[in-house]
Amino acid sequence: MEQFLQVGVISSTHGIRGEVKVFPTTDDPARFKKLKKVLLDTGKERLELEVQSVKFFKQFVILKFRDIDNINDIEKYKGRSLLVPREDAVKLEKDEYFIADLIGMDVYTDEEISGERRFGVLKDVMETGANEVYIIDSDEHGEVLVPAIRQCILDVDVEKRIMRIHLMSGLI
């Protein structure tokens, strides 16, 4: 399991006083109001930044960090991820998972009872209006899209990194 979870990506600067536009990668952008600090992944290290203020503009979150008061101090971090430690992440409901915990998970179908023959690997999660869709990279069938609904997703074991699915007719 990932120790740090991404909550956003710095897309650009905002003004000249060190504010940044952040594209939220969390289901609930309002969670930024409660954030006291974030970790900025610079590519070489993780810098702890204290959140001074939060505003919202269209689909973006405008953040101001304490002690960063100049556009030149923050401009070099465009495109970089903002992370939070797992213990500061939002609490999940039953049958909810962090996408970072699902990516790379081995996927088996309900027909492969013994679990010896893997169907594929969960490559990505697509957000749609009704429900999420899991993109599974299958050796035999290529890319397979499976809706994240109870009829298809039978079991998810985050610790063992295994997912069991039921392939409804027409999915392949």
N, C-alpha and C positions, 0 to 999 in steps of 0.2 A: 504494500500500500504506500501511496505517496505521502511523504511527511508534510509537504507544502502543497497548497492548492491555489491555482490561479483564480484571481477574482477580476482581473482586467488587464488591458494592454494600453500603454500610453500611445495615443495616435498622433498627437501634436501638442504644441504649446498653445497657451491661451493667454493672450496679452503679453506684457513685458515684465510682469512682477513674479514670474516663476510658477504660475499656474499651468496645469496640463489638462488636456482633454483625454479622458480615459474611456475606451470602449469596454463596457462591462462584459465579463464572460461568466457571470453568475445569473441564476434565474431571478434573483431579487436585487436589482440595483439599489434599492432603498437601504440595503445592508451597509452601504458605504457611510451612512449617517452615524452608525454605531462603531465604525472602525476607528480605533485610536492610533494604530500603526500598521504599516505594510512593509513587506520586503520587496525591494526593487532588484530584480535579477539583471545585473549589468552584463552578463555573459562570462565575466571573470569571477565575480563575487556577488553576494547578496547584501545590499545596504538596507539597514532598518531606517525607515522614514516615519516621522510622526505626522499624522494627518492634522492639519490646522483648520481647514474649512472644506465644506462639501457643497456643491451646487449641482443642479441638473439642467442640461441643455439638450433638447431633442432626445436622441438615443444615447447621449454621452453623459458622463459624470465629470464635472470640473473639480479637480482636487488642487489644494494648496498645501504644501508641506512646510513644516516649521524649519526655519533657517535656510530655506531656498527662496531668495527674494529677487532673483534675476533670471531672465530668460536664458542667458548663457550657461547658467548652472544646471539647467534641466534639459535643454534642447538636445543634448547628445544621447538622451535616453529614449528618443522616439522609437516605437516598435518594441520596447522592452516590457516584460511581464511584471505585474504586481501580484505578489503572493501573500498568503496568510498561512500560519501554522495550522495543522489539522485541528488542534484544540480550539482555535478561534473561528473555525468554520461554522456555518449555520448547522443547526441540528436537523438530522434527517428523520422523516417519518418512516413508518414501516414500508418496506418494498421500494424505498428511494435509495439511490446510490450516487456517489460522485462520479462524473464521467471519467475523471482521471483514474479511478479504480477499475473501470470497465474496459478501457482501451487495452488491448493486448491479451485479453482473457481468452482462454481456450473454450471453444463452443462445441457441444455434443448435441445430437438430436435424441429424442426419446426412443428412437428405434435402435440406437446404439447403447443398449442397456449396460453392457459390460464396461463401457467407457474406454474401450481400447482403440476405437477408430474415431479420430477427431473429425468433426465436420469442417471446422475452420477457426479463424481468429477474429475477434471483434476488432475492427479497424477504426471505426468512428461512430459517432452518434449524431444523427441529423434531427434538428428541432423542427417540428411541423406544428401546425395549428392544433390538431387533435391530440396527437401523442408523439413521442419520440420514435425514431426508426433506427434500428441498429444495422450498421453496415458491416457485414461479415465477409471476410476474404476466405473463400472456400477453394481448396485445391482442385476439387472435382467440378464445381459449378461456377467458378469465378466470383464476382461480387454479388452477394445476395442481400436483399433488403428485407428485414424482418421487423414488423411493427412491435413496439414494446408494450404489448397488451397481455393480459393474463392467459389468454388462449394460446399464445405463442411462447411466452417466457415462463418456463415451468419452475426453474430454480436458478438462483444466483448465489454462488459461494465466493465471497470476496477474499476470504482467507486463502482458499485453495486456488483461486483465480480460474474457476470453472463455471460455465453457464450451460444449462440444459434447456433446449428449445423444442417446440413442436412445429414442424413445417406444415402449415396449412396448405391445401391444394392451391396451386397457382402461384406460389411464392418462388418456385424455381422454373 
